Amino acid sequence: MQYVYRAVFEPDPDGGVLVTFPDVPGAITHGADRADAIASAREALGLALRGMIAEDGVLPPSREEETGLVEIAVDPATALKLAVIEAFAASGLSKSELARRLGRRETEARRILDPDHPTKLALIEAALAVLGREIVVSVRDAA
């Protein structure tokens, strides 16, 4: 699971750079310059995806590479939360069963599955393992 979406960068009529995501209509932002716009785009994308997954549990697919679009990845903490929530949804487990397999209380399982609640890496890694997934880190050139 990669949480990378393509964005359109264009001059903002009010100055700076306007950023939109064709696949994530709710993610719209701007920046004073390109670097600021990229940072704002990461944040806007993460907020929009967390909202979408909290609302209906489904994230839009990311379009294939397209000329003129810029790849934007969500921050690592958001990507891990989205991965755990998607893996849980696909698992068919109940929150109680997830908690039991993790050796935790159900309230902790609920917090793990809350896209806006911060969760430590070790617990996310454990939850993903219980759900049959593993974290693989990748590093690439910045946008």
PyMOL commands that set and color helices and strands:
alter all, ss='L'
color gray80, all
select helices_A, chain A and resi 34-56+76-91+95-102+106-112+121-130
alter helices_A, ss='H'
color red, helices_A
select strands_A, chain A and resi 4-11+17-20+28-31+70-73
alter strands_A, ss='S'
color yellow, strands_A
deselect
rebuild
show_as cartoon
